[in-house]
Amino acid sequence: MKTTPTPIEAPRPSHPPRPSKTPRELREASGLTLDQLDRKTGIGRPTLSRVERGYTKLDDERIASIAAALGVKAVTYKRAVERQWELAK
């Protein structure tokens, strides 16, 4: 008599996955203030603030500049901006 092996299931996390961070959380995790990020990127503090509140989107060049200053991948920062944009609606 042959037995069929029981499939092994991957363990499921006990909690739902955490959504991606917001632009503000990424900036704060890097230890920078808005003024410091302004000086590092040349993007004005008011614009950076509007991005963090989800009122403004940026082009890929500016996203890459901010991401580099924060020490994160550009795609990570872009996702954070898009998420904040959706939350602000």
C-alpha positions as CSV (number, residue, x, y, z in Angstrom):
1,M,0.0,0.0,0.0
2,K,1.5,3.3,-1.1
3,T,1.0,6.5,0.9
4,T,1.0,9.9,-0.6
5,P,3.2,12.5,1.2
6,T,1.4,15.3,2.9
7,P,2.2,18.7,1.4
8,I,4.1,20.9,3.7
9,E,2.6,24.4,4.0
10,A,4.7,27.4,4.7
11,P,4.1,28.9,8.1
12,R,1.8,31.8,8.0
13,P,2.7,35.0,9.8
14,S,0.7,35.7,13.0
15,H,0.2,39.3,11.9
16,P,-0.6,41.0,8.7
17,P,2.3,42.5,6.8
18,R,3.1,46.1,7.6
19,P,2.4,48.5,4.8
20,S,5.3,50.4,3.4
21,K,6.6,53.4,5.2
22,T,5.5,56.9,4.5
23,P,8.0,59.6,3.2
24,R,8.1,61.2,6.6
25,E,8.9,57.9,8.3
26,L,11.7,57.3,5.8
27,R,13.1,60.7,6.5
28,E,12.8,60.4,10.2
29,A,14.5,57.0,10.1
30,S,17.4,58.6,8.3
31,G,17.7,61.2,11.1
32,L,17.3,64.2,8.8
33,T,15.0,67.2,9.3
34,L,13.2,68.8,6.5
35,D,15.7,71.6,6.5
36,Q,18.6,69.2,6.3
37,L,17.0,67.3,3.5
38,D,16.4,70.6,1.7
39,R,20.1,71.4,1.9
40,K,21.2,67.9,0.7
41,T,18.8,67.8,-2.3
42,G,18.2,71.4,-3.2
43,I,14.4,70.7,-3.1
44,G,12.7,73.3,-1.0
45,R,11.3,72.6,2.4
46,P,7.8,73.6,1.4
47,T,7.8,71.1,-1.4
48,L,9.2,68.3,0.8
49,S,6.6,69.0,3.3
50,R,3.8,68.8,0.7
51,V,5.2,65.5,-0.5
52,E,5.2,64.1,3.0
53,R,1.6,65.2,3.4
54,G,0.6,63.7,0.1
55,Y,-0.3,66.9,-1.6
56,T,2.5,66.9,-4.3
57,K,4.1,64.2,-6.4
58,L,7.6,64.5,-7.8
59,D,9.3,63.4,-11.0
60,D,11.7,60.5,-11.0
61,E,14.8,62.6,-10.9
62,R,13.7,64.4,-7.6
63,I,12.6,61.0,-6.1
64,A,16.0,59.6,-6.9
65,S,17.7,62.6,-5.3
66,I,15.7,62.4,-2.1
67,A,16.1,58.6,-1.9
68,A,19.9,58.9,-2.2
69,A,20.0,61.5,0.5
70,L,17.9,59.2,2.8
71,G,20.0,56.2,1.9
72,V,17.1,54.2,0.5
73,K,16.3,52.8,-3.0
74,A,14.5,55.2,-5.3
75,V,11.7,52.6,-5.7
76,T,11.2,52.5,-2.0
77,Y,10.8,56.2,-1.7
78,K,8.5,56.3,-4.8
79,R,6.2,53.7,-3.3
80,A,6.1,55.7,-0.1
81,V,5.2,58.9,-2.0
82,E,2.5,57.0,-3.9
83,R,1.1,55.5,-0.7
84,Q,1.0,58.9,1.0
85,W,-0.8,60.3,-2.1
86,E,-3.5,57.6,-1.8
87,L,-3.9,58.2,2.0
88,A,-4.3,61.9,1.5
89,K,-7.2,61.5,-1.0
